[in-house]
Each structure stands twice: as structure tokens, then as C-alpha cells.
């Protein structure tokens, strides 16, 4: 009997130690919310900016020869000597190189110039091809190159051009972030990448984002948001720039998610473009478009024709699948239709200028991304590409 109690006592002690160890290891400082901010963690806080290019502990604000040295000449070291960088035309600049394990938790930046000509790329664990390759404005839900207030959970855009990202981006071995300047002008960039060094859970997937554009969308074709995703992951968001190339309503099209082998018909099918972006009935209030920005969905930008060169209506929209990620284990394809109305209550397939960013997490390796458009393809198209229907198309010069 005594031996039995000794065994029970040892078993209870072992269970308590296991639970204690699990509790100690459980909080890695990654999953943060108001309900657990009181919890302590051994995760290390680090930050990379022009004032500390390496993110090393105790190495911030040491520059004596930064770009603002003249402004700080009376004050010297430690007085905002290096708050920004310049990126020359056609130069790719390495913004950050980090050894893991760890995770990016927040990014702030304010880039000058044409945001479509500034390409943001992220590389995880030494990969040769990027997991993120997106023009900087589109990545931050401001793809038309003009300020729009965005107040969502993963992306915030604040006056005058404060671009903020809160997507958590874990990595195990290393992380590299670059910015390419395709413009003919020098770019000025203030930025800060806040990250933590900590253990990464075994089930943590890698962050991905991919840009696409169809200008114009071929007649009777679906617009492809993303295609060819291979592996195990989940789709977490869509940002779209939509230029209406006709004078009527443009948002009757359905979004479709083809999951794990779906061919002709998807597993998930929406009921309309404004429905997918969590709006309704043409996004209108009192007969006019109404901009909105919420934690999970929004249309923060409506650009109205100015009566001169800005001739088309343009819209910026986002939908984050934070509470309803679209999970896949083999493959994923996401498309959306461009539909308006024609006579007799019939749908009209549109040929609009549409671009998008798809956001998702997955295990590596990821499938090869389609090649980004050339610099000239960012700006215009030939009217000869348009199949004539019963409306007029105006070339887009953005």
C-alpha cells in the first residue's frame, strides 16, 4: 500500500512539473491581445530603422554621418542624425536582415514617390524567391497612390502617409525585407520594423502576399485574385483596386474559392462584390457611394472623376478573413467576376482595370509567383485590347 501511494505521489508531481513546464513555454510573446497583456514573456523586443540598421541591442541612435547630419550639426550624435534613407532609381535596398527564430509584429513606413513603383519583398529562412512581392501602396491598402484613412486590424493608414502593418510574420532561421525603386526619381523612406526574437510554434505557417493586375479584364473572363497555391495553409485577406471602365454599376460579380481539387465549381461562392466586402446595395447611402473602414472589411477609397484627366471612378476595397480564414491542404484558387447591367435586366461582363493583393499563410515551399508587370504595364493599356461592347473604355494613365 505504501509503495502504491509513493507511486501516485510521484505521478502527481511529474504531472505538475509537466504542466508547469508547458505553462512556462506556452506564452512565447506572439499571440497578443488585451486579454493577455499582463503575461510575462522571455521574448526579446527588437526594432530596425535607419537609426539602427541591424536591430542590435544598445545600438540605436549611434549614427554620426546619417542623411540628417546637417540638421543635427549643432547637437551631434544621438539627435536624429539618421531618421531616413534614400533609394536611388532602379536600386533594391535591403531594409532588414534578421536572424531567427522570431517574428515581425509591426511595420511603419512613409515612402515618397509613386507607390506603384516601389516594390516590397519579404524572404523567409534564406529562400531565393520572395514570399511577399507587392507594390508598397497596395500592400498597405492604398493602391491608388493617394491617401485614404484605413482603420482595420492588420492594416492602418494614417495622415499624412503613415502606412502601418500588424500582420504577424514568423520565421525560424532568417528574414530579409527589401524595397525596389522602379521610378526615375530618388525615393525617400522613413521606416521602422518592430519584431521579436522568440521560439516559433511547430504549427506556425509563413506569411505570403501576391500582387496581380488585369488591365483591361478580357471580355467574359473572371478576374484571378490568386491561383496555383500549393501546400497547406489558409487565405486571410484580399485588397483590390477597381477602376470602372463603364458608366454603370460594376459590382454584381461573385467571388469564388476553389479548394483542394475543385475544378469547374468552387466550394465557396459569394453573392456579389459588395457582399464580399461586407457592404450591400451598391455601397450607396442617399444615392452616393459611402466610404467606410472597419476592423475586417472596408471601402476606404472612392475617387470621383475630376472633369478633366481623372475620367474614371476608382475604388479601393479590403476584406480580411481573420475570423473566417479559408483553409486549404492541397491547393487554392480565388477568382471574382466583373459584372454590371445591360438592357432587359441582363448581366453585362465588364472589362475593368482590376488589381489585387492576396494575403495568406502556408507551409513552405510556396509555388512560384507570376512575374510582376513591367514598369510600363503599371501605367496604361492599348484600346485595341478592348473587345467592344455597349460602353466606352478610357485608357488608365496610373
C-alpha positions as CSV (number, residue, x, y, z in Angstrom):
1,X,0.0,0.0,0.0
2,X,2.9,2.4,0.9
3,X,4.5,1.7,-2.4
4,X,1.2,2.5,-4.2
5,X,1.0,5.9,-2.5
6,X,4.6,6.6,-3.4
7,X,3.8,5.9,-7.0
8,X,0.7,8.1,-7.0
9,X,2.6,10.9,-5.4
10,X,5.5,10.7,-7.9
11,X,3.0,10.6,-10.7
12,X,1.2,13.7,-9.4
13,X,4.5,15.5,-9.0
14,X,5.5,14.6,-12.5
15,X,2.2,15.8,-13.9
16,X,2.6,19.1,-12.0
17,X,6.1,19.5,-13.4
18,X,4.9,18.8,-17.0
19,X,2.0,21.3,-16.6
20,X,4.4,23.9,-15.1
21,X,6.9,23.4,-17.9
22,X,4.1,23.7,-20.5
23,X,2.8,26.8,-18.9
24,X,6.3,28.3,-18.8
25,X,6.8,27.5,-22.5
26,X,3.3,28.3,-23.6
27,X,3.4,32.1,-23.8
28,X,6.0,33.0,-26.4
29,X,5.0,36.6,-26.7
30,X,3.4,36.2,-30.1
31,X,-0.3,35.9,-29.6
32,X,-1.1,39.3,-28.1
33,X,-4.4,40.8,-27.2
34,X,-6.0,42.9,-24.4
35,X,-6.8,39.8,-22.5
36,X,-3.2,38.6,-22.1
37,X,-1.1,41.8,-22.0
38,X,-0.4,41.2,-18.3
39,X,1.5,37.9,-19.1
40,X,5.3,38.0,-18.9
41,X,7.4,36.5,-21.7
42,X,11.1,35.9,-22.4
43,X,10.7,37.1,-26.0
44,X,13.2,39.8,-26.9
45,X,11.9,43.1,-28.4
46,X,14.0,44.5,-31.3
47,X,13.5,47.1,-34.0
48,X,15.2,48.0,-37.2
49,X,15.1,51.5,-38.7
50,X,17.6,54.0,-40.2
51,X,18.7,54.7,-36.6
52,X,19.6,51.1,-36.1
53,X,20.0,49.1,-39.3
54,X,20.8,45.8,-37.6
55,X,18.4,45.9,-34.7
56,X,21.2,45.1,-32.2
57,X,20.7,45.7,-28.6
58,X,22.1,49.1,-27.4
59,X,23.0,50.2,-31.0
60,X,20.2,52.7,-31.8
61,X,20.8,56.4,-32.4
62,X,24.6,56.0,-32.8
63,X,25.0,57.5,-36.3
64,X,27.3,60.4,-36.8
65,X,27.1,60.5,-40.6
66,X,23.4,60.0,-41.4
67,X,21.4,61.9,-44.0
68,X,20.2,64.4,-41.4
69,X,23.7,65.1,-40.0
70,X,23.5,68.7,-41.3
71,X,20.2,69.3,-39.4
72,X,21.8,67.8,-36.3
73,X,25.2,69.6,-36.7
74,X,24.7,71.8,-33.5
75,X,23.5,68.8,-31.4
76,X,25.6,65.9,-32.6
77,X,25.3,62.1,-32.0
78,X,22.0,60.9,-30.7
79,X,20.0,63.8,-32.1
80,X,18.1,62.4,-35.1
81,X,21.1,62.1,-37.3
82,X,19.8,59.2,-39.4
83,X,16.0,59.1,-39.5
84,X,15.5,58.1,-43.2
85,X,17.2,56.6,-46.2
86,X,17.4,57.4,-49.9
87,X,16.8,54.7,-52.5
88,X,18.2,55.5,-55.9
89,X,16.3,54.9,-59.2
90,X,16.3,51.2,-60.1
91,X,18.0,50.3,-56.8
92,X,16.9,47.5,-54.5
93,X,17.6,48.4,-50.8
94,X,17.8,45.8,-48.0
95,X,15.6,47.3,-45.3
96,X,16.2,44.5,-42.8
97,X,18.1,41.2,-42.3
98,X,17.2,39.3,-39.1
99,X,18.5,36.0,-37.7
100,X,15.7,33.9,-36.1
101,X,13.8,32.4,-34.7
102,X,11.4,35.3,-34.3
103,X,8.5,37.2,-35.9
104,X,7.8,40.7,-37.3
105,X,5.0,42.2,-35.3
106,X,4.6,45.7,-36.7
107,X,5.8,47.8,-39.6
108,X,5.5,51.5,-40.1
109,X,6.8,53.5,-43.1
110,X,6.2,56.6,-45.1
111,X,7.6,56.3,-48.6
112,X,7.8,59.2,-51.1
113,X,7.2,58.9,-54.9
114,X,5.0,56.7,-56.9
115,X,3.8,53.8,-54.6
116,X,3.2,51.5,-57.5
117,X,6.9,51.9,-58.5
118,X,8.1,50.8,-55.0
119,X,8.1,47.0,-54.7
120,X,8.2,45.5,-51.2
121,X,9.6,42.0,-50.8
122,X,9.9,39.6,-47.9
123,X,12.1,36.4,-47.8
124,X,11.9,33.8,-45.1
125,X,14.6,31.4,-44.0
126,X,17.0,32.0,-46.8
127,X,14.6,31.4,-49.7
128,X,15.7,32.7,-53.1
129,X,12.2,33.8,-54.3
130,X,10.2,36.1,-52.2
131,X,7.1,35.1,-50.2
132,X,5.8,38.7,-50.4
133,X,6.1,40.7,-53.6
134,X,3.7,43.7,-53.7
135,X,3.8,47.4,-54.6
136,X,4.1,49.2,-51.3
137,X,0.8,51.2,-51.6
138,X,-1.2,48.0,-52.5
139,X,0.4,46.1,-49.6
140,X,-0.9,48.8,-47.2
141,X,-4.4,49.0,-48.8
142,X,-3.7,52.3,-50.6
143,X,-3.1,51.1,-54.1
144,X,-4.2,54.3,-56.0
145,X,-1.3,56.3,-54.7
146,X,-3.4,58.7,-52.8
147,X,-4.1,58.9,-49.1
148,X,-7.1,57.1,-47.7
149,X,-7.7,56.6,-44.0
150,X,-7.7,52.9,-43.2
151,X,-8.6,51.7,-39.7
152,X,-8.6,47.9,-39.8
153,X,-7.0,45.3,-37.6
154,X,-4.0,44.3,-39.7
155,X,-3.6,47.5,-41.8
156,X,-3.8,51.1,-40.7
157,X,-3.1,54.2,-42.8
158,X,-3.0,57.5,-41.0
159,X,-2.4,61.1,-42.1
160,X,-0.5,62.2,-44.0
161,X,1.1,59.0,-45.4
162,X,1.6,56.8,-42.3
163,X,1.5,53.1,-43.5
164,X,1.1,50.6,-40.8
165,X,1.0,46.8,-40.8
166,X,0.2,44.4,-38.0
167,X,0.2,41.0,-39.7
168,X,2.3,38.7,-37.6
169,X,5.1,37.2,-39.7
170,X,7.0,34.3,-38.1
171,X,10.3,33.0,-39.3
172,X,12.6,30.3,-38.0
173,X,16.1,30.9,-39.4
174,X,16.1,34.3,-41.0
175,X,14.1,37.2,-42.5
176,X,15.1,39.6,-45.3
177,X,13.0,42.7,-46.3
178,X,13.8,44.7,-49.4
179,X,12.4,47.7,-51.3
180,X,13.0,48.2,-55.0
181,X,12.6,51.7,-56.5
182,X,11.5,51.4,-60.2
183,X,11.0,55.1,-60.5
184,X,13.3,57.5,-62.3
185,X,13.4,59.7,-59.2
186,X,15.2,59.1,-55.9
187,X,13.0,57.8,-53.2
188,X,13.0,58.9,-49.5
189,X,11.9,56.4,-47.0
190,X,11.3,56.6,-43.3
191,X,10.6,53.2,-41.8
192,X,10.6,51.0,-38.7
193,X,10.3,47.2,-38.5
194,X,9.4,46.0,-35.0
195,X,10.0,42.4,-34.3
196,X,10.5,39.9,-31.5
197,X,13.1,37.1,-31.1
198,X,11.4,34.1,-29.6
199,X,10.6,30.4,-30.2
200,X,8.2,29.7,-33.0
201,X,5.5,27.1,-32.6
202,X,5.7,24.0,-34.9
203,X,2.4,24.8,-36.5
204,X,3.3,28.4,-37.4
205,X,3.0,29.0,-41.1
206,X,4.7,31.7,-43.2
207,X,3.1,34.9,-44.3
208,X,2.6,35.5,-48.1
209,X,1.3,38.3,-50.2
210,X,1.0,38.4,-54.0
211,X,0.0,41.2,-56.4
212,X,-1.9,40.8,-59.7
213,X,-3.4,43.1,-62.3
214,X,-5.6,42.7,-65.3
215,X,-5.9,45.9,-67.4
216,X,-8.3,45.5,-69.0
217,X,-10.0,42.3,-67.9
218,X,-10.7,40.2,-71.0
219,X,-14.3,40.1,-72.0
220,X,-16.4,37.3,-70.3
221,X,-13.3,36.4,-68.1
222,X,-13.1,36.0,-64.3
223,X,-10.5,38.1,-62.6
224,X,-8.0,35.9,-60.8
225,X,-7.0,37.1,-57.3
226,X,-4.7,34.1,-56.8
227,X,-4.1,30.8,-58.5
228,X,-1.7,27.9,-58.2
229,X,-1.3,27.9,-54.4
230,X,0.1,24.6,-53.4
231,X,0.5,23.1,-50.0
232,X,-1.1,23.6,-46.6
233,X,-2.3,26.9,-45.4
234,X,-5.1,29.4,-45.1
235,X,-6.2,32.5,-47.1
236,X,-6.5,35.6,-44.8
237,X,-7.3,38.6,-46.9
238,X,-8.0,40.5,-50.2
239,X,-7.2,44.1,-51.2
240,X,-8.5,45.3,-54.5
241,X,-8.1,48.4,-56.7
242,X,-11.1,48.6,-59.1
243,X,-11.4,51.1,-61.9
244,X,-14.8,51.1,-63.6
245,X,-14.4,51.4,-67.3
246,X,-18.1,51.9,-67.9
247,X,-20.7,54.3,-66.6
248,X,-22.9,51.9,-64.7
249,X,-22.8,49.6,-61.7
250,X,-19.8,47.3,-61.6
251,X,-20.2,45.1,-58.5
252,X,-22.6,42.2,-59.4
253,X,-19.8,39.7,-59.7
254,X,-19.3,36.7,-57.4
255,X,-16.2,35.7,-55.6
256,X,-15.3,32.0,-55.8
257,X,-12.8,29.9,-53.7
258,X,-11.7,26.7,-55.4
259,X,-10.3,24.5,-52.6
260,X,-8.3,21.3,-52.7
261,X,-9.0,20.0,-56.2
262,X,-12.2,21.9,-57.1
263,X,-12.4,22.2,-60.9
264,X,-15.4,23.7,-62.6
265,X,-17.3,24.7,-59.5
266,X,-16.0,26.1,-56.2
267,X,-16.6,25.1,-52.6
268,X,-17.3,28.7,-51.5
269,X,-19.3,31.0,-53.8
270,X,-20.3,34.6,-52.9
271,X,-23.4,36.5,-54.0
272,X,-21.9,39.8,-55.1
273,X,-18.9,42.1,-55.0
274,X,-20.3,44.5,-52.4
275,X,-21.5,41.5,-50.4
276,X,-18.0,40.0,-50.2
277,X,-16.6,43.3,-48.9
278,X,-19.4,43.2,-46.2
279,X,-21.4,46.1,-47.8
280,X,-24.7,46.0,-49.6
281,X,-26.8,47.6,-52.4
282,X,-24.0,49.3,-54.3
283,X,-22.2,50.8,-51.3
284,X,-24.6,53.7,-51.5
285,X,-26.3,56.0,-49.0
286,X,-28.7,58.7,-50.2
287,X,-27.7,57.9,-53.8
288,X,-24.0,58.3,-53.4
289,X,-21.1,56.0,-52.7
290,X,-20.2,55.9,-49.0
291,X,-16.7,55.2,-47.9
292,X,-16.2,53.0,-44.8
293,X,-13.3,51.4,-42.9
294,X,-13.9,48.7,-40.2
295,X,-11.7,46.1,-38.5
296,X,-12.4,43.4,-41.0
297,X,-13.7,45.0,-44.2
298,X,-13.9,48.3,-45.9
299,X,-14.1,50.6,-49.0
300,X,-11.9,53.4,-47.7
301,X,-11.3,55.0,-51.0
302,X,-13.7,56.3,-53.7
303,X,-12.0,58.5,-56.3
304,X,-14.5,60.5,-58.3
305,X,-13.8,61.9,-61.8
306,X,-12.5,65.4,-61.7
307,X,-13.9,66.6,-65.0
308,X,-10.6,66.6,-66.7
309,X,-7.9,63.9,-66.8
310,X,-9.1,61.7,-64.0
311,X,-12.0,60.4,-66.0
312,X,-12.9,57.1,-64.4
313,X,-14.3,56.1,-61.0
314,X,-11.9,54.2,-58.8
315,X,-12.4,52.2,-55.7
316,X,-10.1,50.7,-53.0
317,X,-11.6,47.8,-51.0
318,X,-10.3,45.3,-48.4
319,X,-11.7,42.1,-46.8
320,X,-9.7,40.4,-44.1
321,X,-10.5,36.8,-43.3
322,X,-9.2,37.0,-39.7
323,X,-12.2,35.3,-38.1
324,X,-13.1,33.2,-41.1
325,X,-9.8,32.1,-42.9
326,X,-10.3,30.0,-45.9
327,X,-8.3,26.8,-45.2
328,X,-6.7,24.5,-47.8
329,X,-4.5,21.5,-47.6
330,X,-3.6,20.9,-51.2
331,X,-4.3,23.9,-53.4
332,X,-6.3,27.1,-53.7
333,X,-7.6,29.3,-56.5
334,X,-9.6,32.5,-55.9
335,X,-11.5,34.4,-58.6
336,X,-14.1,37.2,-58.8
337,X,-16.4,38.2,-61.6
338,X,-16.8,41.7,-63.0
339,X,-20.4,42.2,-63.8
340,X,-22.7,45.2,-64.4
341,X,-26.1,45.6,-66.0
342,X,-27.3,45.9,-69.6
343,X,-30.8,46.3,-71.1
344,X,-33.5,43.9,-70.3
345,X,-32.3,43.2,-66.8
346,X,-29.3,41.2,-68.1
347,X,-25.8,41.0,-66.7
348,X,-23.0,42.8,-68.6
349,X,-19.5,41.3,-68.4
350,X,-17.1,44.2,-67.8
351,X,-13.6,44.9,-68.9
352,X,-12.4,47.0,-66.0
353,X,-8.9,47.8,-64.7
354,X,-8.6,45.5,-61.7
355,X,-5.6,44.8,-59.4
356,X,-5.4,42.9,-56.2
357,X,-3.3,41.6,-53.3
358,X,-3.9,38.2,-51.9
359,X,-2.7,37.5,-48.3
360,X,-2.3,34.1,-46.9
361,X,-0.2,31.8,-44.6
362,X,1.2,28.5,-45.6
363,X,4.0,26.0,-45.0
364,X,6.9,26.4,-47.3
365,X,7.8,25.9,-50.0
366,X,5.4,28.0,-51.9
367,X,4.6,27.9,-55.6
368,X,6.4,30.3,-58.0
369,X,4.7,33.7,-58.2
370,X,3.7,35.1,-61.6
371,X,6.1,37.7,-62.9
372,X,5.2,41.3,-61.9
373,X,4.2,43.6,-64.8
374,X,6.9,45.8,-66.3
375,X,7.1,49.4,-65.3
376,X,5.3,50.5,-68.5
377,X,2.5,48.0,-67.8
378,X,1.7,49.7,-64.5
379,X,0.5,52.8,-66.4
380,X,-1.5,52.2,-69.5
381,X,-3.1,49.8,-72.0
382,X,-3.9,49.9,-75.7
383,X,-7.5,50.5,-76.6
384,X,-7.0,47.8,-79.2
385,X,-7.1,45.2,-76.5
386,X,-10.7,46.0,-75.7
387,X,-13.5,43.9,-77.1
388,X,-16.2,46.5,-77.9
389,X,-19.4,46.0,-76.1
390,X,-22.1,48.7,-75.5
391,X,-19.9,51.1,-73.5
392,X,-16.9,53.2,-73.9
393,X,-13.4,52.5,-72.4
394,X,-11.0,55.2,-71.4
395,X,-7.3,54.3,-71.0
396,X,-5.9,54.4,-67.5
397,X,-2.8,56.5,-67.0
398,X,-1.9,55.5,-63.4
